[in-house]
């Protein structure tokens, strides 16, 4: 299949949505560090509230999704609770996020690493989501 110029080199975008800016940024840095070097897929952290507190900010999530969108889809990986609800609300509104954006149901840390490594390889959105979901099966024993 021939890629159009807009698709050449484009990757699936990822947004880490956390109640804490520090957690989102730390997971982002860890995922990038573990990704093996080279050029990584577009990745942004959207954590905390505008005043630096704990919580989520729909505007920050939408802005991060726009920033990582390269036309191959965007995956939003929330940590828990109201972060999931905020992402679901944005998706339900339908006009706040880029086309082909979806909620990624995966472990926050392990899923972020798996998604970034897979997206950085140029895989499509479905393969990136599947790699992140497989992180539920990682055993530590």
C-alpha positions as CSV (number, residue, x, y, z in Angstrom):
1,X,0.0,0.0,0.0
2,X,1.3,3.4,-0.9
3,X,1.3,6.1,1.8
4,X,0.2,9.6,1.1
5,X,2.6,12.3,2.0
6,X,0.6,13.2,5.1
7,X,0.8,9.6,6.3
8,X,4.5,9.0,5.6
9,X,6.3,8.9,8.9
10,X,3.1,9.6,10.8
11,X,2.4,7.6,14.0
12,X,-0.4,7.0,16.4
13,X,-0.5,9.7,19.1
14,X,-0.7,9.0,22.8
15,X,-1.9,11.0,25.8
16,X,-1.3,10.0,29.4
17,X,-4.2,11.3,31.5
18,X,-3.6,11.4,35.2
19,X,-4.9,13.1,38.3
20,X,-1.4,14.3,39.0
21,X,0.8,16.3,36.6
22,X,3.9,14.8,38.3
23,X,2.7,11.2,37.8
24,X,1.8,11.9,34.1
25,X,5.1,13.5,33.4
26,X,7.1,10.8,35.3
27,X,5.4,8.0,33.4
28,X,6.0,9.9,30.1
29,X,9.7,10.2,30.9
30,X,10.0,6.5,31.9
31,X,8.2,5.3,28.8
32,X,10.4,7.4,26.6
33,X,13.5,6.2,28.5
34,X,12.4,2.5,28.1
35,X,11.4,2.9,24.4
36,X,14.9,2.0,23.2
37,X,16.0,5.3,21.8
38,X,15.4,6.7,18.3
39,X,12.4,8.7,17.3
40,X,9.3,8.1,19.4
41,X,5.7,8.5,18.6
42,X,4.0,11.7,19.7
43,X,3.3,11.6,23.4
44,X,1.9,14.1,25.8
45,X,1.0,14.2,29.5
46,X,-2.2,15.7,30.6
47,X,-2.3,15.6,34.4
48,X,-3.7,17.6,37.3
49,X,-5.7,20.8,37.4
50,X,-4.8,24.2,36.0
51,X,-3.9,25.4,39.5
52,X,-1.5,22.5,40.1
53,X,-3.9,20.4,42.2
54,X,-5.0,16.8,41.8
55,X,-7.8,16.2,39.3
56,X,-8.3,16.3,35.5
57,X,-8.7,19.1,33.1
58,X,-10.8,18.4,30.0
59,X,-9.3,21.4,28.1
60,X,-5.7,20.1,28.8
61,X,-6.6,16.6,27.6
62,X,-8.2,18.0,24.4
63,X,-5.2,20.2,23.7
64,X,-2.8,17.3,24.3
65,X,-4.8,15.1,21.9
66,X,-4.6,17.8,19.2
67,X,-0.9,18.2,19.8
68,X,-0.2,14.5,19.2
69,X,-2.6,13.9,16.3
70,X,-0.7,13.0,13.1
71,X,-3.7,11.6,11.3
72,X,-3.2,8.0,12.4
73,X,-5.4,8.2,15.5
74,X,-5.0,9.1,19.1
75,X,-5.2,6.9,22.2
76,X,-6.0,8.4,25.6
77,X,-4.7,6.4,28.5
78,X,-6.3,7.5,31.8
79,X,-5.0,6.4,35.2
80,X,-8.3,5.8,37.2
81,X,-11.7,7.0,38.3
82,X,-12.6,10.5,37.2
83,X,-9.8,10.5,34.6
84,X,-11.7,7.7,32.8
85,X,-15.0,9.6,33.2
86,X,-13.4,12.8,31.8
87,X,-12.1,11.0,28.8
88,X,-15.5,9.3,28.2
89,X,-17.2,12.6,28.5
90,X,-14.9,14.2,25.9
91,X,-15.4,11.2,23.5
92,X,-19.2,11.5,24.0
93,X,-19.2,15.2,23.1
94,X,-17.7,14.2,19.8
95,X,-16.3,17.6,18.7
96,X,-13.6,18.2,21.4
97,X,-11.1,15.6,20.2
98,X,-9.4,14.7,16.9
99,X,-11.1,12.1,14.7
100,X,-10.1,8.5,15.5
101,X,-9.5,9.2,19.2
102,X,-10.3,6.4,21.6
103,X,-10.0,5.5,25.3
104,X,-7.3,3.0,25.9
105,X,-8.2,0.5,28.6
106,X,-4.8,-0.7,29.8
107,X,-2.6,-0.5,32.9
108,X,-1.3,3.1,33.2
109,X,2.5,2.5,33.5
110,X,3.0,-0.8,31.7
111,X,0.4,0.1,29.1
112,X,2.1,3.5,28.4
113,X,5.4,1.8,27.8
114,X,3.9,-0.9,25.6
115,X,1.9,1.6,23.6
116,X,4.8,4.0,23.1
117,X,7.1,1.2,21.9
118,X,4.5,-0.1,19.5
119,X,3.4,3.3,18.2
120,X,7.0,4.3,17.7
121,X,7.5,1.3,15.4
122,X,4.8,2.7,13.1
123,X,2.0,0.3,14.0
124,X,-1.6,1.2,13.5
125,X,-4.0,2.3,16.3
126,X,-5.5,-1.2,16.7
127,X,-2.0,-2.8,17.2
128,X,-0.9,-0.1,19.6
129,X,-4.1,-0.5,21.7
130,X,-3.7,-4.3,21.7
131,X,-0.1,-4.1,22.8
132,X,-1.1,-1.8,25.7
133,X,-4.0,-4.1,26.7
134,X,-1.7,-7.1,26.8
135,X,0.1,-5.4,29.7
136,X,-2.8,-6.6,31.9
137,X,-1.3,-10.1,31.5
138,X,2.3,-9.1,32.6
139,X,3.0,-11.3,35.6
140,X,5.6,-10.4,38.3
141,X,6.0,-13.9,39.8
